[in-house]
């Protein structure tokens, strides 16, 4: 992973599970947590996304919008969001071109066709404020994530 504090991430234009276009410009004046997970429909990824959903208000209180991102297609993200009961969290698809955004960030695992499990906190200009990579089976510590968010709000 080559994500360093202060560096800018590439621009992106992706769709969320409700078919809405997602870009950084949509979140002017806010920080954005890009919470990459390898695949929908897996237990650790579900727990990662539900932790973001469960703490959505704390993110909002710290002027931050969390986004869950994976290489799954939009219809799968939509069905999964409904299945796990998400009401606030947006699930974003990096499906086509397959994993292009994750590849630009250097976190795509080509031989597996998935992104790594990575949290990247950026400001509305795309500057990295904090980033952490996790082992694929590891659930990110939500308290650590919330601390990073609070420290950068």
N, C-alpha and C positions, 0 to 999 in steps of 0.2 A: 504494500500500500504506500502510495506516495502523496498523501494528503497532509500538507503542512499548514499550520495556523498562519493566516494572513494571505495565503494564496487564493486565487479566484477559481471557482469551479467553472466548467464550460456552461454556456447557456443550454437550456433544455426546453422542449415543448412536448409534453406527454399528456395522456388522457387518464382520468381517474375512473373509479368504478361506476360513476354516474355519467360517464361519457363527456365530462367537462374537461376543457383544455387547462393544463396546469403549467404555469411558467412562474419564475421568480417575480415578474412584474405584478402578478396578482396579489402579492403579499407586501406591497410597498410599506415601508416603515416597520416591518416585523422581521423577526428572525424566523428561520425555517429549519426544522429538524428533518433531515432526509434519513429515514430509518429503513435501510436496506435489509431485506430478509430473502433467503434463497428461494423458497417456494411456498405458495399458499397451500392450505390443506395439510400442513404438517404441524405437529404439536408445539414445537418450540417457536415456530413462526406465529402460530395462533396466540401463544402466551405473550410474545413480544408485542403483537398488535393490540391485544386486549389490555396490556399494561399502559400503552399509549392512550387508548380510549378511556380507561379508568382514571387517568390523570390529566385528561384533556383540559379541565378547568385550571389546573396548576400551570399547564403550558400557556393558556390564555392569560392568566394573571402575570406571567413573565414575558408577555408580548411575543410569544412564539407559536408557530403553527407546526404541528407534527404531521408528517406524511409517511405512510408506509409504502415502500417501493419494492417491486420484484419484477421478474421477467414474465410473469403470468399474463395471459391476454385479459382484456377488459371484461368479457363475459364471465370468466372464471373469478376475477376479483369481485365482480358484482355479486355473484352467487355466494362467494366466501364471506363477504361483508355481511350479507343477510344471515348466513348460517351462524356466524359467531356474534351476531347482535351489535354490530357497530352502528352508532347513531351520529357520531361527530367526525371520527377519523376518516380521512380520505385515503383510499388505497389506490396507488398510482401504478400504471402498467408501463414497463420498459420492454414491451414484447417485440415491437417491430419498428425499425430493424432490431432484431433480437439482441437485447442487452447493450444497445448502442451507448446509452448514457453511462451505464456501469463500466463499459469498456473505456470511455473517455476519462472516467475517474480512476481507472487502473484497478478496479475491484471485481471485474468480470472473470469468472473461472471458466475459461474456454472449454477445457476437457469435460466439464460437468454441465455446461450450458446454463449456469446460474451466476448470480452475483454472490459475493461474500456477504457475511452478516456484518454490517458496518453502520454506525451512526455518524452523521456529519451535520454539525450545526453551522449554518451560514447566516450572514445578514442579508438584507434585501439587495445588496450589490453583488452577492455571490462569494463574498470573502469568507473563508473558513475561520470560524471562531473556536471550534473544538471538533475533534474526530477520534473515533476509536473503532478498531477492528476486533472482531471476536472469532473464536473457533466456530465452525458451522454448528456443532451441537450445543453451543453455549448460549444461554439466555442472557441478554444484556441486563445489567443491574439497573432497574428503573430509578433507584435512589441516586445512583451515580449520574445518570442521564439528567435527572431533574436538577441536581446540583450544578452541573455544567450549564444548563439552561439558565438557572437563577444567577449564576456568576457572570453570565454574558447578556443579561436582559437590560 
